[in-house]
Amino acid sequence: MTMTRIDGDVFEATCDPIEVTSISRPDPSWKETDANGHVHQWYVEGGGPDGSHIAATSYSPLTRYITPTLVWVKYGVGYYEDGSEYEIGHYECAQCRERVRSPGLTADTNRVYIPGRRYAINGQPVSEDEFRRRVESLKP
């Protein structure tokens, strides 16, 4: 925490890590071949030297994973207890339209944190924009 007193006002800025680890993540070992011989697996988006997608062989929370050989077919909606909506559907091969098991996921054991910034003036929470505006207005 940084605390500074300027012209009788107390400016506080804190930055505590906030864990944002997901519950599940892509499982790069997942692979399925449909009845027509089309292979489906996770790919690293733009991971090739020319920006092409390459088959995933490991996992990193900094990488975006995709399944370009599959399409999501939505055929309804459901509702959670809190009233929020979710899609009901299944995956199909983009080429032959055969139904395919959902892409493999596994528990995410990679902890991910983001900076949790908070600002206050005289003990009252303010937005980052308001904090910066007030600090800038005090500069000579």
N, C-alpha and C positions, 0 to 999 in steps of 0.2 A: 504494500500500500504506500502511496505517495501522498503526503499531506503538506500543503503549503498555505501559509497565511499571507494574504495580499489585501492591503487597505481594510483590514478588519474582517474580511471574509475568509473562510476556511475552504480550500479546494481539495477534494480527495479523489484520487483515481486508484482503483484496484484492478488487478488482473489475476484471477484465479482460474486454474485449468478446469474445464468442464468436460467430463467424459461423454463422448458421443458414439461409443462403440455400438455397432449394430448387433442385433440378435443373431442374424445369420449372414453368410456371405457365399459367393459362388464357390463351388467345389471343383477345382481344376481337374480332378481325376474323373469327373462325370463324363460319360460318353455313351451315346445310344445310336444304334443303327436301325433304321426303319426297314420294313419288309422290301422296299425297293433299293436298298443298299446305300441310302443317303445317311452320312454320318453327321451327328449333331453333338456339339460340345461347346464349352465356353471358349470365347476368343478374346484376346486383348485388343481393344479398339485402337487402331492406328499404331500398333506395336511393331510393325515391320519397318525395315529401313526406308521403304518408299511410301510409308503411311498406310500400308495395307493392314488388314487384320491378321493376326497370327494366333494359332492354337495356344491356349493357356496351359502352361506346365507348372506354374507356381502361383502363389497369391501375394498381392501387396495391396494394402488399403489405399494406396495412392494411384492405383490403376483402375480404369473403367473396363468392365467385362461385359460382353454382349453375346447374344446367340443369333447371329444373322441368318442362320438356316431355318429359324422357326418364326412363326407368326402366332400372335395371340388372337383367339377367336372368342369374342365376348357374346354371351347369349342371355345375360341377365344381370341383375344387381341384387345384393343382399344387404342386410343392415346389422351392424353391431349393436350391442345393448345400449350404447350411448347415442344411438341414432345415426352415427356416421355410416356412410355407404362404402361398399366394396364391390368389385366386379366378380361375376361368376363366368367362367369360361374354361378353355383348355388351349394347349399348344398344338400346332400342326406343322408339318414339314412345309416350308415355303415352296418347294418344288412339286411334290406329289399330293400334298394336302392330307397325308396320313396323320392320324392323331399320334402325338409323341408325349411321353411322360414329361412332367414339368422339369425344367433344368435343375440339376442337382445342387443342393445347398448344404452347408455344414455350419456348425456353431462357429461364431467369430471369436477367435482367441487373441486377436490383435487389438489391443486397447488403443483407442484413438481419442485424442483430446483437442479441444479448441480453446482459444483464450476467452475467458468470461470476463469481459470488461464492464466495470460499473463506475459511475461518476456521481459525485454529490457536491453540493455547495451548501455550506453551513448545516451539514447533516441531512439535507433534503436531496433525495435522488433526482438527477436530471439526465437528459439524453446526452450522448456524446456531442452532438451538434450544439446544444445549449451550453455545455461545459466549455467547448472550444470558443464559442462566440463570446462568452463572458470573460474568458482569459484574454482573448484578443482585444477586447474593449478596454482592458486595463493597461495595455502596452502604450508607452509614450509615443 
